[in-house]
Every structure is written in structure tokens, then in C-alpha cells.
Amino acid sequence: MAQQRFCRQCGRRDDCQDVYQKVGGGKGPSLVSKAVVAFAAPLLFFIICLAVSERILAETISAERVRTAVALVLSLSVTFLLILVIRAISGRFGKSNRF
């Protein structure tokens, strides 16, 4: 109901449907793979790296708090390096060098 009142006051209410059809019917590339690489991959990589480093450090460091802190810093560092590598690769194979 509020949407209808808003549309009545809009100056572009007559061509609104055309705009939505043009925007929705775009023939651009899918962004799913880029979204996965940008968000899910670093998060999963961080979780895996944290679990692995915690297990490896369990044999080396006996104090649990120190082991957790070292594993966290190590995992964050490695994940940050992964993000830098992803940005370097996407910059190299970005818009200027399409296949």
C-alpha cells in the first residue's frame, strides 16, 4: 500500500517498468564466482588455517592462551597474504586483459 502511494508521487512512474526490465535483462557476466572468491574463499581459508595451526601448535606450545593467540595471528597473516594474492591476480587479469 505504501509502495502505491510512493509510486503515485513519483515523476517517473510511467517508465519505471521499462527501466526495471532493462536492468534485469542485462547480458553481463555472472558475478557469483567473483563473490565466492571475494568473500567465502578467504573466510573458509582462515577457518581451515586456524584449525590446522592450532593443531600443529598444540604439540609445540603448552599454554592454551598463547597457542590460541599465536594461531590467530598466524592465520590472519596467511589469510591477508591470500587476499593480496587474489587482488594481484584479479588486477592482472581484470578488465584490461579479458580473454
N, CA, C and O atoms as a MOPAC input file, in Angstrom:
PM7 MOZYME 1SCF
protein

 N      0.81700 1    -1.17900 1     0.00000 1
 C      0.00000 1     0.00000 1     0.00000 1
 C      0.86900 1     1.25400 1     0.00000 1
 O      0.59100 1     2.20300 1    -0.73300 1
 N      1.92600 1     1.26100 1     0.82300 1
 C      2.82300 1     2.41400 1     0.87600 1
 C      3.55800 1     2.57900 1    -0.44700 1
 O      3.84200 1     3.69700 1    -0.87700 1
 N      3.86700 1     1.43900 1    -1.09400 1
 C      4.55100 1     1.49600 1    -2.39200 1
 C      3.67700 1     2.18100 1    -3.43100 1
 O      4.18400 1     2.96800 1    -4.23100 1
 N      2.39300 1     1.90700 1    -3.44200 1
 C      1.49300 1     2.51900 1    -4.41400 1
 C      1.41600 1     4.03000 1    -4.19900 1
 O      1.39400 1     4.78900 1    -5.16800 1
 N      1.37500 1     4.47300 1    -2.94700 1
 C      1.36000 1     5.91200 1    -2.67600 1
 C      2.66100 1     6.55700 1    -3.13900 1
 O      2.66200 1     7.65400 1    -3.69700 1
 N      3.74400 1     5.87200 1    -2.90400 1
 C      5.04500 1     6.39200 1    -3.33000 1
 C      5.10600 1     6.48900 1    -4.84700 1
 O      5.61600 1     7.47100 1    -5.38800 1
 N      4.58900 1     5.47900 1    -5.53700 1
 C      4.61700 1     5.47000 1    -6.99700 1
 C      3.72500 1     6.57700 1    -7.58200 1
 O      4.05100 1     7.14600 1    -8.62400 1
 N      2.63900 1     6.87200 1    -6.93900 1
 C      1.75600 1     7.93100 1    -7.43500 1
 C      2.44400 1     9.29500 1    -7.38700 1
 O      2.17400 1    10.15800 1    -8.22300 1
 N      3.32900 1     9.48800 1    -6.41300 1
 C      4.01900 1    10.76400 1    -6.26200 1
 C      5.27400 1    10.85900 1    -7.12500 1
 O      5.83300 1    11.94400 1    -7.28700 1
 N      5.71500 1     9.75400 1    -7.67000 1
 C      6.95800 1     9.71100 1    -8.43600 1
 C      6.74400 1    10.31500 1    -9.83000 1
 O      5.73200 1    10.05300 1   -10.48200 1
 N      7.68900 1    11.11000 1   -10.26700 1
 C      7.60300 1    11.71600 1   -11.59000 1
 C      7.92800 1    10.75200 1   -12.70700 1
 O      7.60700 1    11.03000 1   -13.86300 1
 N      8.56100 1     9.61500 1   -12.40100 1
 C      8.95500 1     8.64600 1   -13.42200 1
 C      8.11900 1     7.37900 1   -13.35300 1
 O      8.56300 1     6.32100 1   -13.79900 1
 N      6.93300 1     7.47000 1   -12.81000 1
 C      6.10700 1     6.28300 1   -12.60600 1
 C      5.69400 1     5.63000 1   -13.91400 1
 O      5.40300 1     4.43400 1   -13.93600 1
 N      5.66100 1     6.38800 1   -15.00800 1
 C      5.21300 1     5.82800 1   -16.28300 1
 C      6.26700 1     4.93400 1   -16.93700 1
 O      5.92800 1     3.93300 1   -17.56800 1
 N      7.52500 1     5.28700 1   -16.79000 1
 C      8.56500 1     4.48000 1   -17.44300 1
 C      9.35400 1     3.63600 1   -16.44300 1
 O     10.42300 1     3.12600 1   -16.78000 1
 N      8.85700 1     3.48500 1   -15.24700 1
 C      9.53600 1     2.71200 1   -14.20900 1
 C      9.66300 1     1.24100 1   -14.60900 1
 O     10.72500 1     0.64600 1   -14.42900 1
 N      8.62300 1     0.66500 1   -15.13300 1
 C      8.64100 1    -0.74200 1   -15.50700 1
 C      9.65400 1    -1.00000 1   -16.62200 1
 O     10.32000 1    -2.03500 1   -16.62800 1
 N      9.77000 1    -0.08000 1   -17.54900 1
 C     10.75300 1    -0.23000 1   -18.62300 1
 C     12.17700 1    -0.24200 1   -18.08000 1
 O     13.02000 1    -1.01400 1   -18.53700 1
 N     12.43300 1     0.61500 1   -17.10900 1
 C     13.77200 1     0.67600 1   -16.51000 1
 C     14.09800 1    -0.63800 1   -15.81200 1
 O     15.19900 1    -1.16600 1   -15.97200 1
 N     13.15900 1    -1.16900 1   -15.04500 1
 C     13.39500 1    -2.44000 1   -14.35800 1
 C     13.61800 1    -3.57600 1   -15.34500 1
 O     14.44800 1    -4.44600 1   -15.08500 1
 N     12.91800 1    -3.59900 1   -16.45200 1
 C     13.10700 1    -4.64800 1   -17.45300 1
 C     14.47800 1    -4.53000 1   -18.10600 1
 O     15.13200 1    -5.54200 1   -18.35700 1
 N     14.91800 1    -3.31000 1   -18.38200 1
 C     16.24200 1    -3.12800 1   -18.98300 1
 C     17.35000 1    -3.53400 1   -18.02000 1
 O     18.31600 1    -4.18000 1   -18.42400 1
 N     17.21700 1    -3.16300 1   -16.76000 1
 C     18.23600 1    -3.50700 1   -15.77500 1
 C     18.24900 1    -5.01100 1   -15.51000 1
 O     19.31900 1    -5.61100 1   -15.41700 1
 N     17.09400 1    -5.61300 1   -15.38900 1
 C     17.00100 1    -7.04200 1   -15.10400 1
 C     17.37400 1    -7.91100 1   -16.28000 1
 O     17.76800 1    -9.06100 1   -16.08800 1
 N     17.26600 1    -7.40600 1   -17.47700 1
 C     17.56700 1    -8.20800 1   -18.66900 1
 C     18.97100 1    -8.01800 1   -19.18100 1
 O     19.25300 1    -8.35100 1   -20.33200 1
 N     19.86100 1    -7.49300 1   -18.36100 1
 C     21.23700 1    -7.26800 1   -18.78900 1
 C     21.94200 1    -8.57400 1   -19.11600 1
 O     21.69300 1    -9.60300 1   -18.48800 1
 N     22.81000 1    -8.52100 1   -20.08800 1
 C     23.53600 1    -9.71600 1   -20.53500 1
 C     24.98700 1    -9.68400 1   -20.08100 1
 O     25.88400 1   -10.01700 1   -20.85500 1
 N     25.22700 1    -9.29200 1   -18.84800 1
 C     26.58100 1    -9.23000 1   -18.31800 1
 C     27.02800 1   -10.57500 1   -17.76500 1
 O     26.22600 1   -11.50100 1   -17.64500 1
 N     28.30500 1   -10.68200 1   -17.43100 1
 C     28.81000 1   -11.93300 1   -16.86300 1
 C     28.27500 1   -12.15000 1   -15.44500 1
 O     27.91900 1   -11.20000 1   -14.74700 1
 N     28.22900 1   -13.39900 1   -15.04300 1
 C     27.75000 1   -13.73400 1   -13.70800 1
 C     28.77000 1   -13.29500 1   -12.66500 1
 O     29.97600 1   -13.43300 1   -12.86500 1
 N     28.28100 1   -12.77400 1   -11.57100 1
 C     29.15700 1   -12.30800 1   -10.50100 1
 C     29.28500 1   -13.30300 1    -9.36000 1
 O     29.90600 1   -13.00100 1    -8.34200 1
 N     28.71000 1   -14.47700 1    -9.51800 1
 C     28.72500 1   -15.47100 1    -8.44000 1
 C     30.14800 1   -15.90800 1    -8.12900 1
 O     30.53200 1   -15.97300 1    -6.96200 1
 N     30.92900 1   -16.20700 1    -9.14900 1
 C     32.29300 1   -16.67400 1    -8.90400 1
 C     33.13700 1   -15.58900 1    -8.24600 1
 O     33.95600 1   -15.88800 1    -7.37600 1
 N     32.95000 1   -14.33600 1    -8.64800 1
 C     33.70200 1   -13.24800 1    -8.03000 1
 C     33.28700 1   -13.05000 1    -6.58400 1
 O     34.12500 1   -12.74700 1    -5.73500 1
 N     32.01100 1   -13.21600 1    -6.29600 1
 C     31.53800 1   -13.06800 1    -4.91800 1
 C     32.09000 1   -14.17500 1    -4.02700 1
 O     32.45900 1   -13.92800 1    -2.87900 1
 N     32.14500 1   -15.38300 1    -4.55300 1
 C     32.69100 1   -16.50700 1    -3.77900 1
 C     34.16700 1   -16.27600 1    -3.49700 1
 O     34.62900 1   -16.48400 1    -2.37500 1
 N     34.91000 1   -15.84500 1    -4.51700 1
 C     36.34000 1   -15.60700 1    -4.33000 1
 C     36.56700 1   -14.45400 1    -3.36500 1
 O     37.49500 1   -14.49900 1    -2.55800 1
 N     35.74200 1   -13.43300 1    -3.43700 1
 C     35.94800 1   -12.25200 1    -2.60800 1
 C     35.56400 1   -12.46300 1    -1.14400 1
 O     36.20800 1   -11.91400 1    -0.25100 1
 N     34.52900 1   -13.24700 1    -0.89300 1
 C     34.02200 1   -13.35700 1     0.47900 1
 C     34.20600 1   -14.73900 1     1.09100 1
 O     34.77100 1   -14.86300 1     2.17800 1
 N     33.74400 1   -15.76300 1     0.41800 1
 C     33.73500 1   -17.10400 1     1.00400 1
 C     35.12500 1   -17.73000 1     1.05200 1
 O     35.47600 1   -18.37200 1     2.04200 1
 N     35.91000 1   -17.55400 1     0.01300 1
 C     37.22400 1   -18.19400 1    -0.02800 1
 C     38.13700 1   -17.72300 1     1.10400 1
 O     38.71700 1   -18.56900 1     1.78500 1
 N     38.29300 1   -16.42200 1     1.34000 1
 C     39.14900 1   -16.01800 1     2.46500 1
 C     38.61200 1   -16.47000 1     3.82500 1
 O     39.39000 1   -16.81500 1     4.71500 1
 N     37.30500 1   -16.46900 1     3.98500 1
 C     36.72800 1   -16.90500 1     5.25300 1
 C     36.98000 1   -18.39200 1     5.49700 1
 O     37.40000 1   -18.78400 1     6.58500 1
 N     36.72700 1   -19.20100 1     4.49800 1
 C     36.99800 1   -20.64000 1     4.62400 1
 C     38.48400 1   -20.90500 1     4.81900 1
 O     38.87100 1   -21.75200 1     5.62500 1
 N     39.30700 1   -20.18200 1     4.08300 1
 C     40.75200 1   -20.34700 1     4.20900 1
 C     41.20500 1   -19.99900 1     5.62500 1
 O     42.04200 1   -20.70100 1     6.19300 1
 N     40.66300 1   -18.92300 1     6.20000 1
 C     41.01000 1   -18.52900 1     7.56000 1
 C     40.62200 1   -19.60900 1     8.56900 1
 O     41.40700 1   -19.94400 1     9.45600 1
 N     39.42500 1   -20.14700 1     8.43500 1
 C     38.95900 1   -21.17400 1     9.36600 1
 C     39.83000 1   -22.41600 1     9.27800 1
 O     40.21500 1   -22.98100 1    10.30200 1
 N     40.14100 1   -22.84200 1     8.06500 1
 C     40.98300 1   -24.02600 1     7.88100 1
 C     42.38200 1   -23.76500 1     8.42100 1
 O     42.95500 1   -24.61300 1     9.10500 1
 N     42.92800 1   -22.60400 1     8.11900 1
 C     44.26800 1   -22.25600 1     8.59000 1
 C     44.31800 1   -22.18700 1    10.11500 1
 O     45.29700 1   -22.61500 1    10.72600 1
 N     43.27300 1   -21.65400 1    10.72100 1
 C     43.21800 1   -21.57400 1    12.18000 1
 C     43.18000 1   -22.96700 1    12.80600 1
 O     43.87500 1   -23.22700 1    13.78800 1
 N     42.37800 1   -23.85300 1    12.24400 1
 C     42.28500 1   -25.21700 1    12.78500 1
 C     43.61000 1   -25.96400 1    12.63300 1
 O     44.05700 1   -26.64200 1    13.55800 1
 N     44.23000 1   -25.83600 1    11.46700 1
 C     45.49500 1   -26.53600 1    11.22300 1
 C     46.59700 1   -25.97500 1    12.11600 1
 O     47.34900 1   -26.74000 1    12.72200 1
 N     46.70200 1   -24.66100 1    12.20300 1
 C     47.76600 1   -24.08300 1    13.02600 1
 C     47.54800 1   -24.38000 1    14.51100 1
 O     48.51400 1   -24.57100 1    15.25000 1
 N     46.30100 1   -24.42100 1    14.94800 1
 C     46.01500 1   -24.78300 1    16.34500 1
 C     46.46700 1   -26.21600 1    16.62900 1
 O     47.03100 1   -26.50100 1    17.68600 1
 N     46.21800 1   -27.09800 1    15.69100 1
 C     46.62200 1   -28.49900 1    15.88400 1
 C     48.13900 1   -28.65200 1    15.85800 1
 O     48.70400 1   -29.40600 1    16.65000 1
 N     48.80100 1   -27.93400 1    14.94500 1
 C     50.26000 1   -28.02800 1    14.86700 1
 C     50.90300 1   -27.41500 1    16.11100 1
 O     51.86200 1   -27.96500 1    16.65300 1
 N     50.37800 1   -26.28500 1    16.55800 1
 C     50.95900 1   -25.61200 1    17.72300 1
 C     50.64300 1   -26.31600 1    19.03400 1
 O     51.28000 1   -26.03500 1    20.04900 1
 N     49.67500 1   -27.22400 1    19.03400 1
 C     49.34200 1   -27.96800 1    20.26100 1
 C     50.51800 1   -28.81400 1    20.73200 1
 O     50.69500 1   -29.03900 1    21.92900 1
 N     51.31000 1   -29.27500 1    19.78700 1
 C     52.47800 1   -30.08300 1    20.13700 1
 C     53.65300 1   -29.22200 1    20.58100 1
 O     54.53900 1   -29.70000 1    21.29000 1
 N     53.66900 1   -27.95900 1    20.17200 1
 C     54.81100 1   -27.08500 1    20.44000 1
 C     54.60800 1   -26.19800 1    21.66300 1
 O     55.50400 1   -26.07600 1    22.49800 1
 N     53.43300 1   -25.57500 1    21.77100 1
 C     53.16400 1   -24.61200 1    22.84400 1
 C     52.15500 1   -25.22600 1    23.80900 1
 O     51.06700 1   -25.63900 1    23.40700 1
 N     52.53000 1   -25.28100 1    25.08100 1
 C     51.65200 1   -25.93100 1    26.05200 1
 C     50.58500 1   -24.98400 1    26.62000 1
 O     49.49500 1   -25.43500 1    26.97300 1
 N     50.87600 1   -23.69600 1    26.71300 1
 C     49.91500 1   -22.73400 1    27.25600 1
 C     48.81500 1   -22.47300 1    26.22200 1
 O     49.08100 1   -22.04900 1    25.09700 1
 N     47.57900 1   -22.73600 1    26.63400 1
 C     46.45900 1   -22.66200 1    25.68300 1
 C     46.21500 1   -21.24900 1    25.16800 1
 O     45.96100 1   -21.06200 1    23.97800 1
 N     46.28800 1   -20.26000 1    26.03900 1
 C     46.04500 1   -18.87400 1    25.61400 1
 C     47.10400 1   -18.40100 1    24.62300 1
 O     46.78600 1   -17.74900 1    23.62900 1
 N     48.33700 1   -18.72500 1    24.89600 1
 C     49.43200 1   -18.33200 1    23.99600 1
 C     49.28900 1   -19.05000 1    22.66600 1
 O     49.47200 1   -18.44700 1    21.60800 1
 N     48.96300 1   -20.33100 1    22.71400 1
 C     48.78000 1   -21.11800 1    21.49300 1
 C     47.65400 1   -20.54400 1    20.64400 1
 O     47.79000 1   -20.43800 1    19.42500 1
 N     46.54600 1   -20.17400 1    21.27500 1
 C     45.41500 1   -19.59900 1    20.54500 1
 C     45.78400 1   -18.25000 1    19.93000 1
 O     45.42700 1   -17.97000 1    18.78600 1
 N     46.49200 1   -17.42300 1    20.67900 1
 C     46.89700 1   -16.11800 1    20.16300 1
 C     47.85100 1   -16.25400 1    18.98500 1
 O     47.71300 1   -15.55400 1    17.98200 1
 N     48.81400 1   -17.15200 1    19.11000 1
 C     49.77300 1   -17.36500 1    18.02300 1
 C     49.05800 1   -17.93400 1    16.79500 1
 O     49.34100 1   -17.51800 1    15.67200 1
 N     48.15100 1   -18.86500 1    16.99200 1
 C     47.40200 1   -19.44000 1    15.87000 1
 C     46.53800 1   -18.38800 1    15.18500 1
 O     46.41700 1   -18.37900 1    13.96000 1
 N     45.94000 1   -17.50600 1    15.97600 1
 C     45.11200 1   -16.43900 1    15.41000 1
 C     45.93800 1   -15.47500 1    14.57600 1
 O     45.55800 1   -15.13000 1    13.45700 1
 N     47.07600 1   -15.03700 1    15.12600 1
 C     47.94300 1   -14.10800 1    14.38600 1
 C     48.47900 1   -14.77500 1    13.12800 1
 O     48.51100 1   -14.15600 1    12.06400 1
 N     48.89300 1   -16.00900 1    13.23500 1
 C     49.39900 1   -16.74100 1    12.07400 1
 C     48.32500 1   -16.89300 1    11.00600 1
 O     48.59500 1   -16.68000 1     9.82400 1
 N     47.11900 1   -17.25700 1    11.40300 1
 C     46.02900 1   -17.45500 1    10.45300 1
 C     45.61700 1   -16.14100 1     9.79300 1
 O     45.35000 1   -16.10500 1     8.59200 1
 N     45.56600 1   -15.07000 1    10.57200 1
 C     45.25100 1   -13.76300 1     9.99000 1
 C     46.32000 1   -13.31900 1     8.99700 1
 O     46.00000 1   -12.75600 1     7.95000 1
 N     47.56700 1   -13.56700 1     9.31400 1
 C     48.66100 1   -13.19000 1     8.41200 1
 C     48.59200 1   -13.95600 1     7.10000 1
 O     48.72800 1   -13.37500 1     6.02400 1
 N     48.38300 1   -15.24400 1     7.19300 1
 C     48.31500 1   -16.06700 1     5.98500 1
 C     47.08400 1   -15.70800 1     5.16000 1
 O     47.15100 1   -15.67600 1     3.93100 1
 N     45.97200 1   -15.44100 1     5.81600 1
 C     44.75900 1   -15.04400 1     5.09600 1
 C     44.94500 1   -13.69200 1     4.42900 1
 O     44.47600 1   -13.48600 1     3.30900 1
 N     45.61900 1   -12.77500 1     5.09400 1
 C     45.90500 1   -11.48200 1     4.48900 1
 C     46.77500 1   -11.64300 1     3.24800 1
 O     46.55000 1   -10.96500 1     2.24600 1
 N     47.76100 1   -12.52900 1     3.30000 1
 C     48.59100 1   -12.80700 1     2.12300 1
 C     47.75200 1   -13.39800 1     0.99800 1
 O     47.95300 1   -13.05700 1    -0.16800 1
 N     46.81600 1   -14.27700 1     1.33200 1
 C     45.92800 1   -14.83800 1     0.31800 1
 C     45.11000 1   -13.73700 1    -0.35600 1
 O     44.95200 1   -13.73700 1    -1.57700 1
 N     44.59400 1   -12.80400 1     0.43300 1
 C     43.80900 1   -11.70400 1    -0.12900 1
 C     44.67700 1   -10.84400 1    -1.04700 1
 O     44.21600 1   -10.40400 1    -2.10100 1
 N     45.92200 1   -10.60400 1    -0.65700 1
 C     46.82600 1    -9.84400 1    -1.51800 1
 C     47.09300 1   -10.56900 1    -2.83200 1
 O     47.14100 1    -9.94100 1    -3.89000 1
 N     47.26500 1   -11.88200 1    -2.76900 1
 C     47.47900 1   -12.66600 1    -3.98200 1
 C     46.23900 1   -12.62800 1    -4.88000 1
 O     46.35200 1   -12.47900 1    -6.09600 1
 N     45.07100 1   -12.76200 1    -4.28100 1
 C     43.82900 1   -12.70600 1    -5.06500 1
 C     43.69000 1   -11.34000 1    -5.73100 1
 O     43.30700 1   -11.25700 1    -6.89800 1
 N     43.99700 1   -10.27100 1    -5.00300 1
 C     43.89800 1    -8.92400 1    -5.57600 1
 C     44.91700 1    -8.74000 1    -6.68500 1
 O     44.61700 1    -8.09200 1    -7.68900 1
 N     46.11800 1    -9.29200 1    -6.53300 1
 C     47.13700 1    -9.16600 1    -7.57900 1
 C     46.71600 1    -9.91900 1    -8.83100 1
 O     46.88400 1    -9.42800 1    -9.94700 1
 N     46.16900 1   -11.11200 1    -8.64200 1
 C     45.72100 1   -11.89700 1    -9.79300 1
 C     44.54200 1   -11.22600 1   -10.47400 1
 O     44.50400 1   -11.14300 1   -11.70100 1
 N     43.57800 1   -10.74500 1    -9.69700 1
 C     42.41400 1   -10.10000 1   -10.30700 1
 C     42.80100 1    -8.78200 1   -10.95800 1
 O     42.17500 1    -8.38000 1   -11.93800 1
 N     43.80500 1    -8.10800 1   -10.44500 1
 C     44.29000 1    -6.89000 1   -11.08200 1
 C     45.00000 1    -7.17300 1   -12.38500 1
 O     44.90200 1    -6.39400 1   -13.33200 1
 N     45.71100 1    -8.27800 1   -12.44000 1
 C     46.43300 1    -8.65200 1   -13.65200 1
 C     45.48400 1    -9.14500 1   -14.73000 1
 O     45.65800 1    -8.82100 1   -15.90500 1
 N     44.47900 1    -9.92800 1   -14.34400 1
 C     43.53100 1   -10.47800 1   -15.29600 1
 C     42.18200 1    -9.77600 1   -15.19700 1
 O     41.14600 1   -10.38900 1   -15.45600 1
 N     42.18400 1    -8.52600 1   -14.83300 1
 C     40.94800 1    -7.76600 1   -14.64900 1
 C     40.36200 1    -7.29800 1   -15.96200 1
 O     40.43600 1    -7.99300 1   -16.97500 1
 N     39.78300 1    -6.11700 1   -15.93400 1
 C     39.05100 1    -5.58700 1   -17.07800 1
 C     39.94500 1    -5.35400 1   -18.28900 1
 O     39.47700 1    -5.49700 1   -19.41800 1
 N     41.19800 1    -5.00500 1   -18.09900 1
 C     42.04300 1    -4.65400 1   -19.23700 1
 C     42.47500 1    -5.85700 1   -20.06100 1
 O     42.73200 1    -5.71400 1   -21.25600 1
 N     42.56500 1    -7.04500 1   -19.45400 1
 C     43.04100 1    -8.22800 1   -20.15400 1
 C     41.97800 1    -9.30300 1   -20.22100 1
 O     42.18500 1   -10.39900 1   -19.70200 1
 N     40.87400 1    -9.02900 1   -20.82800 1
 C     39.82100 1   -10.03800 1   -20.94300 1
 C     40.20700 1   -11.08900 1   -21.96100 1
 O     40.88000 1   -10.80500 1   -22.95200 1
 N     39.76200 1   -12.32300 1   -21.69500 1
 C     40.04800 1   -13.41100 1   -22.61400 1
 C     39.02900 1   -13.47300 1   -23.70300 1
 O     39.11100 1   -14.33500 1   -24.57700 1

